[in-house]
Amino acid sequence: MKLILLSGGSGKRLWPLSNDSRSKQFLKVLRNNHDCLESMVQRVWSQLESVNLSESAFIATSKPQVDMLQSQLSEGIRLIVEPERRDTFPAIALASSYLYSVEGVSPEEIVVVLPVDPYVEERFFECVKKLESIIEETSANLALIGVKPTFPSEKYGYIVPAKAPDTEQSVPVQRFEEKPNQEKAAQLISENALWNCGVFAFKLDYMISLLLDKGLPIQYEEMIKSYNELPKISFDYEVVEKEENIVVAMYEGEWKDLGTWNTLTEEMNTNLLGKGIISEGCENTHLINELDIPVTILGISNAVIAASPDGILVTDKEASPRIKDIMKNFNQRPMYEERRWGWYRVLDHTKVENGNEVLTKRIGVHAGKNLSYQIHHKRSEVWTIISGEGQFVLNDQLYHVKPGDVLQIPVGAKHAIRAITDLQFVEVQTGSELIEEDIIRLCMTWEETLDCCKDCIVKVIR
């Protein structure tokens, strides 16, 4: 059995902590068994490891999330990267072509698709394991997991089974209902309907045959080239709801989509993260502060106050789901990102009179990690080391750096840095167009970088 975990999201529903590169699954606001903060994707991955499924798992994602996944999980995780964001049908089509033509997975092997961020108990993944035998025993083309509802929710889609389900065996699916109102949801529950949690299984051959029927490529390289031509449509609409030979297995246990501030704060074991004070009398109020300045809350109940480099949100909990609509046309560069080597935070972004821009970042590089050996054509940079020690390469010359050192990087200069200990520096960019795309990577690893300056002795910045 192979697993495809879908990691997408536009980063709007949990603004300002989430953005285009740091969607909800990457927010470290949950606590694990060791009392350390972890994200939803870290929680799910540890659960997969516990039930011996992580070795079978691939994560389908978009380019902006690659560094974040490698930072939070490991650089060795197996990723299938979409050339651009489309929807779940194109993502699963691409992943299926990868399994078939690159990994050489047998067409008879079972593939299970699931979101990368469900909030569930570990035994949920034991239910995922059962999908393999369900497909084999029923000869169904698709097998789903449906969650037994605990209340008539308007937020979820529903699977209506042909007969009353139980946890021991799967049953045929009669129909689907998309996010009904509360009255309709209550009626569906009386018909034994289950919440649709976005988990489904099929034989790889089923998806490959479907792609061929649609005239789509089954070779990964060809699929990549024509990816922008695939329809922007969900797998549910394009495949699941058109399939007749389909069964559902019921899961009875904890399951939540922590997709809004009010649902996410329900699972936080503290009301305060970061610098700040919540005064007495503030009932059911949460403060999540990623800034270095304190936030004080007086006399406000049933609210979420979230502050990050991307912005500040003050909202009543019931109103918090509306943030996605409010922010849908608000586009700015991410002000905080995690990368495979560490993180950066934008401190200031200014346009000056001559038309140039000045961008100031605080950058953290984890011990043993490095930035790639790179060139910029539209900006110069000045780095001021504020903590830690490292090695710095400038135009094939190698230097040892320490706190207080100031590093000048002209336009077009080759440069890279490696942290010996946890390293932080302030970077000031100046140029005509300050965008992340203005980068040519010459070497990714430090070993490759050192090969470029192997004849140089280590120098000290003066």
C-alpha positions in Angstrom: 0.0 0.0 0.0 1.2 3.5 -0.8 -0.1 6.8 0.7 -0.4 10.1 -1.0 -0.7 13.0 1.5 -2.1 16.1 0.0 -0.4 19.3 1.3 -2.0 22.4 -0.1 -3.9 25.5 1.1 -3.7 29.2 0.3 -2.9 30.3 3.8 -5.9 32.6 4.2 -8.1 30.8 6.8 -5.6 31.3 9.7 -4.2 34.6 8.7 -2.0 36.3 9.9 0.0 33.3 11.0 -0.6 31.5 7.8 0.4 32.8 4.4 1.1 31.4 0.9 4.1 29.4 2.0 3.0 28.7 5.6 -0.5 27.2 5.4 -2.4 26.0 8.4 -0.7 22.6 8.6 2.7 24.3 9.4 1.6 26.4 12.4 3.4 25.2 15.6 0.6 25.8 18.1 -0.2 22.2 19.3 1.7 20.4 22.1 3.0 16.9 21.7 3.6 14.3 24.4 6.9 15.9 25.2 5.3 19.2 25.9 6.9 20.7 22.8 5.1 22.8 20.2 4.4 21.0 16.9 2.5 21.6 13.8 -0.4 19.6 12.4 1.8 18.0 9.7 4.4 17.1 12.3 1.7 15.5 14.4 0.3 13.5 11.5 3.8 12.3 10.4 4.6 11.1 13.9 1.3 9.2 14.0 2.2 7.6 10.6 5.6 6.6 12.0 3.9 5.0 15.0 1.7 2.8 12.8 4.5 2.0 10.4 3.0 3.9 7.4 5.6 6.7 7.0 7.9 4.6 4.8 5.0 4.1 2.3 4.0 7.8 2.2 4.6 10.5 -0.4 3.6 14.1 0.0 2.0 15.9 -3.0 2.6 19.6 -2.6 3.4 22.9 -4.4 6.8 24.5 -4.8 6.3 27.2 -2.0 5.8 24.4 0.6 8.8 22.3 -0.2 11.3 24.0 2.1 8.7 24.2 4.9 8.0 20.4 4.7 11.7 19.6 4.6 12.3 21.9 7.6 9.5 20.5 9.8 9.9 16.8 8.8 13.2 16.0 7.1 15.0 16.7 3.9 14.7 13.0 3.1 10.9 12.9 2.9 9.5 11.9 -0.5 7.8 14.8 -2.3 5.9 15.0 -5.5 5.9 18.7 -6.4 3.3 20.3 -8.6 4.6 22.8 -11.1 1.7 25.1 -10.1 -1.3 25.0 -7.7 -4.4 23.7 -9.3 -6.7 21.4 -7.3 -6.9 17.9 -5.9 -7.7 16.0 -9.1 -4.6 17.4 -10.9 -2.5 16.7 -7.8 -3.6 13.1 -7.5 -3.2 12.6 -11.3 0.4 13.8 -11.1 1.1 11.7 -8.0 -0.4 8.6 -9.6 1.8 9.1 -12.8 4.8 9.5 -10.5 4.1 6.2 -8.6 3.5 4.4 -11.9 6.3 5.7 -14.1 9.0 6.8 -11.7 8.6 4.6 -8.7 7.5 1.5 -10.7 4.6 0.8 -8.3 2.5 -2.2 -9.5 -0.8 -1.3 -11.1 -2.4 -3.8 -8.6 -1.1 -1.9 -5.5 -3.5 0.0 -3.3 -3.1 3.8 -3.1 -4.7 5.7 -0.2 -5.1 9.5 -0.5 -5.6 11.6 2.6 -5.1 15.2 3.8 -1.8 16.0 5.4 -3.4 17.6 8.5 -6.4 15.8 10.0 -6.6 16.1 13.8 -7.3 12.5 14.7 -6.4 9.8 17.2 -3.7 7.3 16.2 -6.3 4.6 15.7 -7.7 6.5 12.7 -4.7 5.3 10.8 -5.5 1.7 11.7 -8.7 2.4 9.8 -6.7 3.7 6.9 -4.8 0.4 6.8 -8.0 -1.5 6.5 -8.8 0.2 3.2 -6.3 -2.2 1.5 -8.3 -5.3 2.4 -11.6 -3.6 1.8 -10.7 -2.9 -1.8 -9.5 -6.5 -2.3 -12.6 -8.1 -0.6 -15.3 -5.9 -2.2 -13.7 -5.4 -5.6 -14.9 -1.8 -5.3 -13.2 0.8 -7.5 -13.1 3.3 -4.6 -13.2 2.9 -0.8 -13.7 5.9 1.5 -13.5 6.6 5.2 -16.6 8.3 6.7 -16.6 9.8 10.2 -19.6 9.2 12.4 -20.9 12.7 13.1 -21.2 14.0 16.6 -23.4 17.0 15.7 -25.1 18.4 12.5 -22.3 20.4 11.1 -22.6 22.8 8.1 -18.8 22.8 7.5 -18.4 19.2 6.1 -19.6 17.2 3.2 -21.7 14.1 3.9 -21.5 10.5 2.6 -24.9 8.8 2.6 -24.5 5.0 2.7 -27.0 2.5 1.2 -27.5 1.0 4.6 -26.5 1.6 8.2 -22.7 1.4 8.5 -20.7 -0.1 11.3 -17.0 -0.1 12.2 -16.5 -3.8 11.2 -17.3 -3.7 7.5 -17.7 -1.4 4.6 -21.1 -0.6 2.9 -22.0 0.7 -0.5 -22.4 4.5 -1.0 -25.7 5.8 -2.1 -24.9 9.5 -2.7 -23.0 12.6 -1.5 -24.3 15.8 0.0 -22.1 19.0 0.0 -22.1 21.2 3.1 -25.8 21.3 3.9 -27.5 23.8 6.2 -28.0 22.7 9.8 -31.6 21.4 9.3 -30.5 19.3 6.3 -27.4 18.1 8.2 -29.7 16.8 11.0 -31.8 15.0 8.4 -28.8 13.4 6.8 -27.5 12.1 10.2 -30.9 10.5 10.7 -30.2 8.7 7.4 -26.9 7.3 8.8 -24.8 9.8 6.8 -21.1 10.2 7.6 -18.8 13.2 7.5 -16.6 13.0 4.4 -13.0 13.4 5.7 -11.3 13.3 2.3 -9.8 9.8 2.6 -10.2 7.4 -0.3 -8.4 4.3 -1.7 -8.1 2.7 -5.1 -5.9 0.4 -7.1 -3.2 2.3 -9.0 -4.5 0.8 -12.2 -7.9 2.5 -11.6 -6.3 5.9 -11.7 -4.0 5.1 -14.6 -6.9 3.7 -16.7 -9.0 6.8 -15.8 -6.1 9.1 -17.1 -5.9 7.1 -20.3 -9.7 7.4 -20.8 -9.4 11.1 -20.4 -6.6 11.3 -22.9 -4.1 12.4 -20.2 -0.5 11.3 -20.0 0.5 8.5 -17.6 4.3 9.2 -17.8 5.3 11.6 -15.1 7.6 13.8 -17.3 4.8 14.2 -19.8 2.3 15.0 -17.0 4.6 17.7 -15.7 4.8 19.4 -19.2 1.0 19.4 -19.6 0.1 20.1 -16.0 -1.2 23.6 -16.7 -3.8 22.1 -19.1 -5.4 19.9 -16.5 -8.8 21.1 -15.3 -8.9 22.9 -11.9 -11.3 20.6 -10.2 -11.4 18.5 -7.1 -11.0 14.8 -7.1 -14.4 14.5 -5.4 -16.2 16.2 -8.2 -14.2 14.8 -11.1 -14.0 11.2 -9.9 -15.6 10.2 -6.6 -19.1 11.5 -7.2 -19.2 10.0 -10.7 -18.1 6.5 -9.5 -20.9 3.9 -8.9 -18.8 1.0 -7.5 -17.8 2.7 -4.3 -17.9 1.7 -0.6 -17.4 3.5 2.7 -15.9 2.3 6.0 -17.0 4.1 9.2 -14.6 5.6 11.7 -16.0 6.3 15.1 -13.6 8.5 17.0 -12.1 11.9 17.3 -11.7 13.8 14.0 -11.5 17.5 13.4 -10.6 19.8 10.6 -8.6 22.6 12.4 -9.2 25.0 9.6 -10.5 28.1 11.5 -9.3 30.0 14.5 -12.2 28.9 16.7 -11.6 25.2 15.9 -7.8 25.4 16.2 -7.9 27.2 19.6 -10.1 24.4 20.9 -7.1 22.0 20.7 -4.5 24.4 22.1 -3.7 23.5 25.7 -2.8 27.1 26.5 -4.6 30.4 26.0 -1.3 32.3 25.5 1.6 31.7 23.1 4.3 34.4 22.9 4.7 37.7 24.7 1.6 39.1 26.3 -0.9 39.2 29.1 -4.5 38.1 29.1 -6.2 39.8 32.1 -8.6 38.2 34.5 -12.2 38.3 33.3 -11.2 37.4 29.7 -13.1 34.2 29.2 -12.3 31.8 26.3 -9.9 34.3 24.7 -6.6 33.2 23.0 -3.5 35.2 22.2 -1.0 33.9 19.7 1.9 36.4 19.3 4.9 35.8 17.1 6.2 39.4 17.4 8.9 40.6 19.8 6.6 43.2 21.3 4.1 42.3 24.1 0.3 42.3 23.5 -2.0 43.0 26.5 -5.7 42.0 26.4 -8.2 43.6 28.8 -11.9 42.7 29.2 -12.4 40.8 25.9 -14.0 37.4 26.0 -14.6 34.7 23.3 -11.9 36.2 21.0 -8.7 35.4 19.1 -5.9 37.9 18.9 -3.1 36.7 16.5 0.0 38.8 15.7 2.7 37.9 13.2 5.1 39.7 10.8 2.3 39.4 8.2 -0.3 41.4 10.3 -2.5 41.5 13.4 -6.0 39.9 13.7 -8.5 40.7 16.4 -11.7 38.7 16.0 -14.7 37.3 17.8 -14.4 33.5 17.7 -17.7 33.0 16.0 -16.7 35.5 13.3 -13.2 34.1 12.7 -14.1 31.9 9.7 -14.9 35.0 7.7 -11.3 35.9 7.6 -10.8 33.9 4.4 -13.3 36.0 2.6 -12.0 39.3 4.0 -8.4 38.4 2.9 -9.1 36.8 -0.4 -8.0 39.9 -2.4 -5.2 40.8 0.0 -1.9 39.7 -1.6 1.5 40.5 -0.1 4.8 38.7 0.0 5.1 36.3 3.0 6.8 38.2 5.9 7.8 35.0 7.7 9.0 31.7 6.1 10.6 28.5 7.3 13.2 27.0 5.0 15.2 23.8 4.9 18.1 25.6 6.5 16.2 27.7 9.1 13.9 30.7 8.8 13.6 34.4 8.0 11.4 37.3 9.1 10.9 40.5 7.2 11.6 43.5 9.5 11.0 46.3 7.1 10.3 47.0 3.4 10.7 50.5 2.0 10.7 52.1 -1.4 13.2 55.0 -1.6 13.1 58.2 -3.8 15.4 56.9 -6.6 13.0 54.0 -7.3 15.0 51.4 -5.5 13.7 49.2 -2.7 15.3 48.4 0.7 14.3 45.1 2.4 15.5 44.2 5.9 15.3 40.6 7.1 16.4 38.8 10.2 17.6 35.3 9.2 18.3 32.2 11.3 20.4 29.3 10.1 20.4 26.1 12.1 23.7 24.6 13.1 25.1 22.4 10.4 22.8 23.9 7.7 23.7 26.2 4.8 22.3 28.7 2.3 23.0 27.7 -1.3 25.9 29.2 -3.2 24.0 31.8 -5.2 23.9 35.0 -7.3 21.5 38.0 -7.4 21.3 40.2 -10.5 19.0 42.9 -9.2 20.2 43.6 -5.6 23.2 44.0 -3.4 23.1 42.8 0.2 24.8 43.6 3.6 24.8 40.9 6.3 25.5 41.8 9.9 26.2 38.7 12.1 24.4 39.1 15.4 24.9 35.6 17.0 26.6 32.3 16.3 29.6 31.4 14.2 29.9 30.2 10.6 31.7 30.0 7.4 31.1 32.5 4.6 32.0 32.2 0.9 32.2 35.2 -1.3 33.4 34.8 -4.9 35.2 31.5 -4.1 36.9 33.0 -1.0 36.2 31.3 2.3 35.9 33.3 5.6 35.2 32.5 9.2 32.5 34.8 10.6 31.4 35.7 14.1 29.1 38.3 15.9 29.8 41.8 14.8 31.1 40.9 11.4 29.6 42.9 8.5 29.6 41.2 5.1 29.3 43.2 1.9 27.8 41.3 -1.1 27.7 43.3 -4.4 25.3 42.7 -7.2 26.3 39.6 -9.1 28.6 38.3 -6.4 28.7 34.6 -5.6 27.9 34.0 -1.9 26.8 31.4 0.7 27.0 30.8 4.4 27.0 27.8 6.7 26.2 27.8 10.4 28.8 26.1 12.7 26.5 27.0 15.7 23.0 28.3 15.4 23.6 31.5 13.5 21.5 34.7 13.1 22.2 37.8 11.0 20.4 40.9 9.7 20.3 41.1 5.9 19.7 44.5 4.2 18.8 44.1 0.5 19.0 47.1 -1.9 18.0 47.0 -5.5 15.5 47.7 -8.3 13.3 44.7 -7.7 13.5 42.7 -4.5 11.8 39.4 -5.2 12.6 35.8 -4.1 12.9 34.8 -7.7 16.0 36.9 -8.3 18.3 34.0 -7.4 20.6 31.7 -9.4 21.7 28.7 -7.3 25.1 27.4 -8.2 25.5 24.8 -5.5 23.0 23.4 -3.0 25.3 21.5 -0.6 28.2 22.9 1.4 30.5 20.2 0.0 29.8 21.4 -3.5 30.3 25.0 -2.4 33.7 24.2 -0.9 34.8 22.4 -4.1 34.5 25.9 -5.7 37.0 27.4 -3.3 39.1 24.3 -2.3 42.4 26.1 -3.0 41.6 29.0 -0.7 42.6 29.2 3.0 40.1 30.3 5.6 40.3 34.1 6.1 39.0 36.3 8.9 36.7 39.2 8.2 38.4 42.5 9.2 
